[in-house]
Amino acid sequence: MNKVFDLDSMTELPNRDDHNCFGCSPSNSSGLRMRFFTDTEKVYSRVVVPPHLCGWDTMAHGGVISTILDEIMSWSAIYLTRRLILTKTMTVDFIRPVLIEQELRVVGTVLERTGEREAVMEGKIFNSRDELCARSRGTFALFTPEAIRKMGILSEKAVEDIEYIMNGDAGDVFPSPPQG
């Protein structure tokens, strides 16, 4: 297995179990239930697309592939920039078929921090043969917790939970991401 996807050597990012996000909620039985890990430079995930999310025959639906990429870029943006985020734009390149019921390896990273309020992110999906199947590039709006509170779009509990990821409040469990 590719060392870059050795999740056992990485730190798992915490996730709430009381939300219903299609991509990352551990309690959404119809969703992807993605979990996220970091080596402090990138964010990683493994996911198996269930059969009910197919497109044609054994291929994953393009919207599901896009969701996986949006999730990895979003979690990467939250953890690596230490900000709450909203996706502004996203492009997806579909390179190889992504098959259902097969483990996919997903990686997200910051390509560029364009200012205090914006970052350009990249997401990639690899199949079990480590072949690149899809990649995305997205621009993410970055917000402080105070700005999100003023907007009133998340509950206080959700903001606090995201702050936990952003600030590494778990002490030694969450090493600080690289600065820059």
N, C-alpha and C positions, 0 to 999 in steps of 0.2 A: 504494500500500500504506500502511496505517496506520503512522505513524512509531513508535508505541509497540511495534510488532513488528519494527522494523529491527534484527534480531539482529547484523548486521554491525558495528554501532556499539557492541555490548555485549561484555562479557567472558564467555567460556565457562567454566562451572564444570568442574573436572576430574572424571573418572569412571574408576573401575577397570574394566579389561577382563577381570578374572579372577573374575567372579561371574555368577550366572545369573538375576538379578532379571527378572521378566516385564516390568516397566515400563521399566527404565532400563539393563539390561545391553546393551552394544554387541555382545556375543557370543551372545546368546540369539536364534537364528534364528526362533523362534516368537513372540518378544515384540515390544514396541513400539519398543524401541531409542531411547527419548527422550533428548535432549540438553538441557542447561539453560544459560541465559545470564542475566546480571544487569546492571542499570544501577545497582546498589547499593541501590535502594529496593524493587525487586520482582524476581521471578524469572520467566523466560519460557521457552517451548518451542514448537516446531512439531512436529507429528506427523501422519502419514498412517496411518489404520487399515487394515491389510491385509485383503483379502477373507476370509481364513479366520477373522476375528474378527467376522463379521457376526452380526446378529440376524436380523430378517426382511429378506429380499431385499438391498437396498443400504444398509440402516441398520446402524450400529455397535451391537453388543450393549451393553445398559445396564451390565453388569458391567465392560466394557472402558472405557466412559465414566467410570465410577466410579474405575477404576484410574488413568486419566489424571489425574483431579482429585486423587486421593490422592497421586500422584507429585509433582505440581506443588506441592501444599501441603507435602508432606514436605521436598522440596528447599528450598523457601522458608523453612520453619521452621529447617532446619539452617543455612542460610547467614545468614539475617537475625537469628536469635536467638543464633547461635553455640553451639548445643547439639545433642546427639544427641537423637533424638526417637522416640516411639512414638505411633501414632494411637490416641486414646482414643475419640472419637466422630466421626461424619461424617454429614452430611445432604446429599442431592443433589436439586437441582431440575432436571428435564428440561424445557427450554423449547421447543426446536425439534429436529427430527430431526438427528442427527449421521450423516453419510454416510461409508461406507467409500471408500477410494481418493481422498479429497479432503484437501488440506492444512487442518489445524486449527491455530489459534493459541491458546496456553494461557498464562495468567498467574496467578501466585500472590503473595499478600501477607499480612502480619501485620495482622489487624484489631485485636487487643488482646493485650497481654502481661499476663496475669492474676496473675502472680507469677513467682518464680524458677523454678518447676517446671511452668508451664503457659502455653500461648499459644493464642489462637483465630486460625485461619487461614481464608483465602478462596481458592478457585480458580475460574477461569472458562475456558470453552471458547468460542471464536468460530469461525465458518465463514469461508470465503474472502471473503464479502461483509461481514465484520466484524459479523455478527449474533450476538448472544449465544445460544448453543445450550444450555448447561448451566452451572450454578454449584453450588459446594459451600461448606459451612462445616464446619470441623472443629476439635475441641479436641485439642491435642497435648501429651503429657507430655514435659517437657524434662529431659534428664539431662546431667550432666557426664561427660566420658570416664571419670573414676575410678568413678563409679556404675555405668556400663555394664560396666566391667571387673569390678567386684565381682559383678554379676549373671551374668557369664559367658555372655552371649547373642551376642556377636560375637567374632570372632577379633581378635587384637592388630593384625594388618594392616588389618582393616576399620576398627577404631577410629582407627588412625593416619591412614588415608586420609580419614576423615570429619573428623578434627581439622585436616587440611590445608585443607579447605573452610572449616571454622568459623573458623580463626584467620587466614586470609589469608596463609599462610606462603609464598606465591609472590611476596612483595615487591610491586613495582609492578604486577604482573599482577592482583592481587586488591585493589582499593581497599576500605577498611574500610566496612562498611555503616553507615547512620545509627544513632546511639545513641538509646535511648529506650524 
